[in-house]
């Protein structure tokens, strides 16, 4: 569910101990928008005290949001990655969770919700059963996206999600999957139509 709210309302409602805010989106970021993603990361890190920021350490939106947060307070930045060492040089987070160190067979909810991605269903089954190759690694990205939202037995669930989406083809690809998981779990979502206004 996309929500309309001001920056002040957002901070008042979501800056509490244990709050986890997703900052992520498309790999392709318009050149004119890159600085806005960095600015939002900075702004949120500066104006909040408790919120933890989470991303998937992907190139593009994840990287620019994280860069902004890290410039202010990298201690409140965490990433969930599809395998150990994923984009290691670009990882500026204080805490990293990787799927290689999560017992996915014990995380039934994560697998069930990931399997709702019909295109990836078979690959996810193979990946969880232990088949690791060039094809099944695609499943790891979808599972990672699910974990970012709903967490695991040891990773807390997200409280709110802020996206940079492709407004011409919204809610597609991995970003679309993540948004869908948010909606299915009643986690409020906004995209740049809302948060661009926060930067004015």
Secondary structure, DSSP 8 states (H G I E B T S, - for coil): -B----HHHHHHHH-STT-EEEEEE-S---HHHHHHHHHHHHHHHHH-SS-EEEE---TTHHHHHHHHHHHHHGGGEEEEESSTTTTGGG---SEEEEGGGS-GGG-HHHHHHHTTSGGGHHHHHHHHTT--STTTHHHHHHHHHHHHHH--SSS---SEEEEE--TTSTT-HHHHHHHHHHHHTT-EEE-HHHHHHHT-
